[in-house]
Every structure is written in C-alpha cells, then in structure tokens.
Amino acid sequence: MSIEIETILEIALQEFAKVFADASNNKGVSPEVEEVEELPSGNYLVTLGYWSRDSKPSSALDLGAGLFNPWRRKYKRVEIDPEKGKAVAIRMYEPALGVS
C-alpha cells in the first residue's frame, strides 16, 4: 500500500491532538513537524515540536536573575504504520544537546 506523506502527517497530528486534548496546562498547543523518517520496518516516524508552559524554573539561578522563561520546547515522536493507516506509538523525544 502506498501512502502519501500528507496522510502520514495528518495521522501524526491527529494522534498528537488526542494526547493533548485533556492537558489543562497545554491548551492551544500547536505542533510543528520537525522531521519525517522512514524506518527499516516500513513504518514512518514523525517528530513533532511544540512549546509547553513549564510550571517551575529550571534552576534557582534563573529565578534569582529574573530570567525565568516558563516556556520550553518539547518533542513527541509518532510512529505511523502505513499498512494499517494509523499511529502505532507516540513517545517523548529529547534531541541531543546542541540540536534545535
């Protein structure tokens, strides 16, 4: 079965929306597609980046210096099975340091 990249992205975004529908501190989260990768298994891995409000500072230094930024960039990876036409997994993802 051949699947269009637009369909893969649509499935990934719908799955992301399901996960965040009930998240009270992340209302209005709109993800951005960071990367689409075809896995050796034939599945696709879609990396989505989004901004999330953090409830506490990353360190006391940030708060003391008045540099506290409550927003952090987070990532989810959604694995899509093109044969089934649906998401089979959604996971947190932390890129290597220095990668943005």
PADO-536333 format. One record per atom (N, C-alpha, C, CB): x, y, z; residue number from 1; atom name. Coordinates in steps of 0.001 Angstrom, whole numbers. Glycine has a CB too. Layout:
BEGIN
<r <X Y Z> NUM CA>,
...
END
This chain:
BEGIN
<r <843 -1183 0> 1 N>,
<r <0 0 0> 1 CA>,
<r <887 1244 0> 1 C>,
<r <-958 -1 1222> 1 CB>,
<r <625 2120 -917> 2 N>,
<r <1362 3387 -979> 2 CA>,
<r <564 4434 -205> 2 C>,
<r <1602 3845 -2470> 2 CB>,
<r <1267 5184 608> 3 N>,
<r <602 6209 1418> 3 CA>,
<r <1294 7541 1166> 3 C>,
<r <629 5843 2945> 3 CB>,
<r <527 8571 1004> 4 N>,
<r <1052 9907 752> 4 CA>,
<r <1623 10501 2034> 4 C>,
<r <-43 10820 178> 4 CB>,
<r <2645 11307 1892> 5 N>,
<r <3272 11954 3057> 5 CA>,
<r <2274 12862 3778> 5 C>,
<r <4512 12771 2620> 5 CB>,
<r <1373 13489 3030> 6 N>,
<r <361 14347 3651> 6 CA>,
<r <-540 13537 4583> 6 C>,
<r <-485 15048 2571> 6 CB>,
<r <-860 12301 4176> 7 N>,
<r <-1693 11427 5007> 7 CA>,
<r <-954 11037 6273> 7 C>,
<r <-2109 10169 4229> 7 CB>,
<r <342 10752 6161> 8 N>,
<r <1164 10402 7315> 8 CA>,
<r <1180 11564 8305> 8 C>,
<r <2606 10037 6875> 8 CB>,
<r <1382 12774 7800> 9 N>,
<r <1406 13960 8668> 9 CA>,
<r <50 14185 9329> 9 C>,
<r <1811 15207 7864> 9 CB>,
<r <-1012 13993 8575> 10 N>,
<r <-2362 14176 9118> 10 CA>,
<r <-2624 13190 10262> 10 C>,
<r <-3422 13998 8004> 10 CB>,
<r <-2229 11936 10078> 11 N>,
<r <-2401 10922 11129> 11 CA>,
<r <-1607 11304 12366> 11 C>,
<r <-1964 9530 10625> 11 CB>,
<r <-355 11736 12173> 12 N>,
<r <501 12115 13302> 12 CA>,
<r <-92 13294 14065> 12 C>,
<r <1915 12464 12811> 12 CB>,
<r <-583 14294 13355> 13 N>,
<r <-1157 15475 14004> 13 CA>,
<r <-2456 15139 14734> 13 C>,
<r <-1410 16575 12971> 13 CB>,
<r <-3254 14233 14172> 14 N>,
<r <-4487 13808 14845> 14 CA>,
<r <-4166 13055 16134> 14 C>,
<r <-5338 12923 13911> 14 CB>,
<r <-3148 12203 16092> 15 N>,
<r <-2754 11455 17281> 15 CA>,
<r <-2233 12404 18361> 15 C>,
<r <-1682 10404 16927> 15 CB>,
<r <-1443 13385 17953> 16 N>,
<r <-945 14400 18892> 16 CA>,
<r <-2115 15130 19546> 16 C>,
<r <-17 15411 18169> 16 CB>,
<r <-3106 15507 18752> 17 N>,
<r <-4270 16230 19273> 17 CA>,
<r <-5022 15395 20304> 17 C>,
<r <-5213 16621 18128> 17 CB>,
<r <-5119 14083 20090> 18 N>,
<r <-5790 13204 21055> 18 CA>,
<r <-5051 13210 22392> 18 C>,
<r <-5884 11763 20505> 18 CB>,
<r <-3740 13134 22341> 19 N>,
<r <-2923 13087 23553> 19 CA>,
<r <-3062 14376 24355> 19 C>,
<r <-1452 12845 23198> 19 CB>,
<r <-3136 15521 23692> 20 N>,
<r <-3157 16804 24377> 20 CA>,
<r <-4550 17386 24574> 20 C>,
<r <-2331 17772 23626> 20 CB>,
<r <-5582 16682 24185> 21 N>,
<r <-6947 17207 24318> 21 CA>,
<r <-7318 17496 25764> 21 C>,
<r <-7941 16228 23728> 21 CB>,
<r <-6797 16696 26712> 22 N>,
<r <-7158 16854 28119> 22 CA>,
<r <-6095 17562 28952> 22 C>,
<r <-7436 15514 28716> 22 CB>,
<r <-5011 17969 28337> 23 N>,
<r <-3919 18595 29095> 23 CA>,
<r <-4282 20032 29426> 23 C>,
<r <-2588 18545 28299> 23 CB>,
<r <-4609 20293 30671> 24 N>,
<r <-5110 21613 31057> 24 CA>,
<r <-4069 22718 30914> 24 C>,
<r <-5597 21573 32478> 24 CB>,
<r <-2783 22415 31151> 25 N>,
<r <-1771 23471 31061> 25 CA>,
<r <-1201 23622 29651> 25 C>,
<r <-644 23187 32035> 25 CB>,
<r <-1688 22856 28707> 26 N>,
<r <-1188 22931 27338> 26 CA>,
<r <-2306 23237 26342> 26 C>,
<r <-499 21626 26961> 26 CB>,
<r <-3282 23994 26763> 27 N>,
<r <-4385 24333 25853> 27 CA>,
<r <-3850 25125 24658> 27 C>,
<r <-5483 25150 26597> 27 CB>,
<r <-4346 24783 23508> 28 N>,
<r <-3950 25501 22307> 28 CA>,
<r <-2563 25144 21795> 28 C>,
<r <-4012 26954 22564> 28 CB>,
<r <-2027 23990 22202> 29 N>,
<r <-713 23572 21721> 29 CA>,
<r <-820 23261 20237> 29 C>,
<r <-182 22336 22515> 29 CB>,
<r <17 23898 19448> 30 N>,
<r <33 23607 18020> 30 CA>,
<r <1430 23106 17642> 30 C>,
<r <-360 24870 17182> 30 CB>,
<r <1519 21829 17296> 31 N>,
<r <2820 21246 16978> 31 CA>,
<r <3309 21644 15597> 31 C>,
<r <2752 19742 17076> 31 CB>,
<r <4614 21570 15441> 32 N>,
<r <5245 21807 14145> 32 CA>,
<r <5981 20534 13754> 32 C>,
<r <6220 23041 14190> 32 CB>,
<r <5896 20153 12501> 33 N>,
<r <6590 18967 12020> 33 CA>,
<r <8076 19293 11929> 33 C>,
<r <6027 18497 10637> 33 CB>,
<r <8881 18548 12671> 34 N>,
<r <10328 18755 12686> 34 CA>,
<r <11024 17839 11685> 34 C>,
<r <10887 18519 14091> 34 CB>,
<r <10547 16575 11597> 35 N>,
<r <11229 15595 10764> 35 CA>,
<r <10297 14429 10469> 35 C>,
<r <12519 15099 11447> 35 CB>,
<r <10437 13848 9276> 36 N>,
<r <9734 12623 8908> 36 CA>,
<r <10801 11645 8437> 36 C>,
<r <8632 12879 7792> 36 CB>,
<r <10775 10455 9018> 37 N>,
<r <11810 9465 8731> 37 CA>,
<r <11149 8124 8430> 37 C>,
<r <12807 9336 9921> 37 CB>,
<r <11617 7440 7387> 38 N>,
<r <11110 6101 7103> 38 CA>,
<r <12003 5096 7816> 38 C>,
<r <11062 5822 5563> 38 CB>,
<r <11389 4227 8601> 39 N>,
<r <12122 3225 9363> 39 CA>,
<r <12362 1982 8509> 39 C>,
<r <11359 2857 10649> 39 CB>,
<r <13361 1167 8853> 40 N>,
<r <13619 -73 8105> 40 CA>,
<r <12404 -1004 8056> 40 C>,
<r <14794 -812 8725> 40 CB>,
<r <11541 -916 9052> 41 N>,
<r <10333 -1753 9102> 41 CA>,
<r <9280 -1324 8082> 41 C>,
<r <9731 -1712 10498> 41 CB>,
<r <9466 -133 7487> 42 N>,
<r <8468 400 6561> 42 CA>,
<r <7545 1412 7221> 42 C>,
<r <7650 -727 5979> 42 CB>,
<r <7583 1491 8552> 43 N>,
<r <6800 2498 9270> 43 CA>,
<r <7478 3854 9132> 43 C>,
<r <6637 2116 10768> 43 CB>,
<r <6732 4899 9450> 44 N>,
<r <7263 6260 9409> 44 CA>,
<r <7304 6823 10821> 44 C>,
<r <6409 7165 8482> 44 CB>,
<r <8330 7603 11104> 45 N>,
<r <8483 8254 12390> 45 CA>,
<r <8407 9758 12159> 45 C>,
<r <9826 7847 13083> 45 CB>,
<r <7396 10392 12749> 46 N>,
<r <7185 11826 12595> 46 CA>,
<r <7538 12506 13915> 46 C>,
<r <5710 12142 12173> 46 CB>,
<r <8504 13420 13877> 47 N>,
<r <8891 14175 15062> 47 CA>,
<r <8157 15506 15046> 47 C>,
<r <10434 14387 15120> 47 CB>,
<r <7421 15769 16138> 48 N>,
<r <6651 17000 16275> 48 CA>,
<r <7233 17821 17419> 48 C>,
<r <5144 16694 16521> 48 CB>,
<r <7455 19104 17190> 49 N>,
<r <7942 20006 18222> 49 CA>,
<r <6831 20956 18626> 49 C>,
<r <9178 20788 17736> 49 CB>,
<r <6812 21323 19906> 50 N>,
<r <5783 22239 20398> 50 CA>,
<r <6311 22972 21622> 50 C>,
<r <4469 21478 20736> 50 CB>,
<r <5698 24104 21923> 51 N>,
<r <6054 24887 23113> 51 CA>,
<r <5106 24505 24225> 51 C>,
<r <5996 26425 22834> 51 CB>,
<r <5666 24282 25409> 52 N>,
<r <4864 23897 26566> 52 CA>,
<r <5203 24810 27742> 52 C>,
<r <5103 22408 26939> 52 CB>,
<r <4198 25183 28472> 53 N>,
<r <4398 26047 29643> 53 CA>,
<r <4916 25200 30792> 53 C>,
<r <3077 26776 30047> 53 CB>,
<r <6042 25608 31347> 54 N>,
<r <6662 24910 32467> 54 CA>,
<r <6201 25572 33757> 54 C>,
<r <8220 24923 32354> 54 CB>,
<r <5832 24777 34745> 55 N>,
<r <5284 25344 35975> 55 CA>,
<r <6351 25764 36978> 55 C>,
<r <4367 24353 36619> 55 CB>,
<r <7601 25375 36753> 56 N>,
<r <8655 25765 37685> 56 CA>,
<r <9938 26083 36919> 56 C>,
<r <8906 24648 38723> 56 CB>,
<r <10768 26943 37458> 57 N>,
<r <12000 27297 36758> 57 CA>,
<r <12963 26121 36696> 57 C>,
<r <12672 28483 37437> 57 CB>,
<r <13835 26143 35695> 58 N>,
<r <14803 25063 35530> 58 CA>,
<r <15876 25105 36607> 58 C>,
<r <15446 25139 34155> 58 CB>,
<r <16135 26255 37160> 59 N>,
<r <17115 26348 38248> 59 CA>,
<r <16838 27594 39077> 59 C>,
<r <18566 26377 37691> 59 CB>,
<r <17341 27584 40292> 60 N>,
<r <17155 28741 41174> 60 CA>,
<r <17870 29962 40611> 60 C>,
<r <17670 28432 42593> 60 CB>,
<r <18952 29742 39875> 61 N>,
<r <19706 30845 39278> 61 CA>,
<r <18830 31639 38313> 61 C>,
<r <20952 30313 38548> 61 CB>,
<r <18048 30920 37493> 62 N>,
<r <17166 31597 36544> 62 CA>,
<r <16170 32492 37272> 62 C>,
<r <16421 30572 35678> 62 CB>,
<r <15573 31964 38333> 63 N>,
<r <14577 32718 39079> 63 CA>,
<r <15216 33916 39773> 63 C>,
<r <13882 31818 40104> 63 CB>,
<r <16390 33695 40363> 64 N>,
<r <17082 34765 41076> 64 CA>,
<r <17528 35881 40161> 64 C>,
<r <18268 34214 41803> 64 CB>,
<r <17878 35547 38943> 65 N>,
<r <18352 36554 37994> 65 CA>,
<r <17195 37216 37253> 65 C>,
<r <19315 35923 36995> 65 CB>,
<r <15976 36720 37491> 66 N>,
<r <14818 37290 36807> 66 CA>,
<r <14739 36864 35351> 66 C>,
<r <14856 38794 36892> 66 CB>,
<r <15390 35764 35000> 67 N>,
<r <15408 35297 33608> 67 CA>,
<r <14507 34098 33378> 67 C>,
<r <16816 34947 33198> 67 CB>,
<r <13632 33818 34318> 68 N>,
<r <12777 32641 34204> 68 CA>,
<r <11860 32761 32989> 68 C>,
<r <11947 32453 35485> 68 CB>,
<r <11967 31796 32102> 69 N>,
<r <11095 31708 30941> 69 CA>,
<r <10218 30477 31138> 69 C>,
<r <11917 31629 29596> 69 CB>,
<r <8915 30641 31295> 70 N>,
<r <8053 29497 31584> 70 CA>,
<r <7791 28587 30374> 70 C>,
<r <6745 29991 32120> 70 CB>,
<r <8301 28916 29212> 71 N>,
<r <8051 28116 28021> 71 CA>,
<r <9273 27284 27660> 71 C>,
<r <7658 29012 26849> 71 CB>,
<r <9024 26000 27368> 72 N>,
<r <10099 25101 26946> 72 CA>,
<r <9682 24388 25670> 72 C>,
<r <10441 24073 28062> 72 CB>,
<r <10666 24092 24837> 73 N>,
<r <10413 23347 23603> 73 CA>,
<r <10450 21865 23941> 73 C>,
<r <11463 23703 22484> 73 CB>,
<r <9394 21162 23583> 74 N>,
<r <9306 19721 23806> 74 CA>,
<r <9014 19030 22478> 74 C>,
<r <8209 19382 24860> 74 CB>,
<r <9228 17722 22480> 75 N>,
<r <9067 16954 21251> 75 CA>,
<r <8346 15639 21526> 75 C>,
<r <10429 16686 20602> 75 CB>,
<r <7569 15217 20550> 76 N>,
<r <6931 13896 20552> 76 CA>,
<r <7279 13246 19219> 76 C>,
<r <5352 13993 20764> 76 CB>,
<r <7412 11926 19262> 77 N>,
<r <7602 11160 18032> 77 CA>,
<r <6411 10225 17882> 77 C>,
<r <8957 10360 18049> 77 CB>,
<r <5779 10285 16715> 78 N>,
<r <4628 9451 16418> 78 CA>,
<r <5048 8461 15339> 78 C>,
<r <3394 10308 15963> 78 CB>,
<r <4876 7158 15638> 79 N>,
<r <5196 6119 14654> 79 CA>,
<r <3916 5734 13927> 79 C>,
<r <5852 4868 15334> 79 CB>,
<r <3976 5798 12601> 80 N>,
<r <2816 5524 11751> 80 CA>,
<r <3052 4234 10982> 80 C>,
<r <2546 6702 10774> 80 CB>,
<r <2073 3335 11013> 81 N>,
<r <2112 2115 10206> 81 CA>,
<r <1308 2394 8935> 81 C>,
<r <1533 865 10999> 81 CB>,
<r <1991 2503 7779> 82 N>,
<r <1271 2850 6554> 82 CA>,
<r <319 1744 6086> 82 C>,
<r <2260 3162 5455> 82 CB>,
<r <601 498 6424> 83 N>,
<r <-284 -611 6041> 83 CA>,
<r <-1629 -513 6758> 83 C>,
<r <381 -1962 6355> 83 CB>,
<r <-1579 -159 8032> 84 N>,
<r <-2798 -37 8835> 84 CA>,
<r <-3416 1349 8704> 84 C>,
<r <-2498 -334 10303> 84 CB>,
<r <-2601 2332 8275> 85 N>,
<r <-3094 3702 8150> 85 CA>,
<r <-3382 4354 9478> 85 C>,
<r <-4328 3726 7317> 85 CB>,
<r <-2587 3978 10506> 86 N>,
<r <-2812 4574 11829> 86 CA>,
<r <-1510 4635 12615> 86 C>,
<r <-3870 3772 12617> 86 CB>,
<r <-1552 5397 13716> 87 N>,
<r <-405 5514 14616> 87 CA>,
<r <-324 4255 15464> 87 C>,
<r <-515 6786 15516> 87 CB>,
<r <903 3771 15648> 88 N>,
<r <1102 2588 16482> 88 CA>,
<r <1821 2932 17780> 88 C>,
<r <1889 1531 15719> 88 CB>,
<r <2428 4129 17855> 89 N>,
<r <3125 4547 19076> 89 CA>,
<r <3325 6053 19066> 89 C>,
<r <4488 3825 19211> 89 CB>,
<r <3332 6625 20277> 90 N>,
<r <3684 8031 20438> 90 CA>,
<r <4587 8108 21664> 90 C>,
<r <2399 8954 20590> 90 CB>,
<r <5736 8758 21500> 91 N>,
<r <6738 8779 22567> 91 CA>,
<r <7294 10186 22758> 91 C>,
<r <7879 7796 22255> 91 CB>,
<r <7781 10447 23977> 92 N>,
<r <8541 11680 24225> 92 CA>,
<r <9863 11551 23491> 92 C>,
<r <8767 11934 25770> 92 CB>,
<r <10449 12671 23131> 93 N>,
<r <11726 12669 22443> 93 CA>,
<r <12557 13833 22942> 93 C>,
<r <11536 12743 20916> 93 CB>,
<r <13800 13570 23272> 94 N>,
<r <14749 14606 23684> 94 CA>,
<r <15893 14606 22693> 94 C>,
<r <15267 14371 25143> 94 CB>,
<r <16043 15648 21898> 95 N>,
<r <17164 15692 20950> 95 CA>,
<r <18482 15815 21696> 95 C>,
<r <17000 16865 19961> 95 CB>,
<r <19564 15443 21016> 96 N>,
<r <20891 15569 21608> 96 CA>,
<r <21167 17029 21936> 96 C>,
<r <21974 15010 20658> 96 CB>,
<r <21992 17268 22942> 97 N>,
<r <22333 18639 23321> 97 CA>,
<r <22937 19380 22137> 97 C>,
<r <23309 18648 24512> 97 CB>,
<r <22581 20618 22003> 98 N>,
<r <23113 21439 20915> 98 CA>,
<r <22295 21341 19636> 98 C>,
<r <24531 21043 20627> 98 CB>,
<r <21290 20473 19622> 99 N>,
<r <20427 20339 18442> 99 CA>,
<r <19139 21084 18716> 99 C>,
<r <20142 18837 18098> 99 CB>,
<r <18740 21920 17779> 100 N>,
<r <17475 22639 17970> 100 CA>,
<r <16669 22600 16717> 100 C>,
<r <17713 24081 18390> 100 CB>,
END
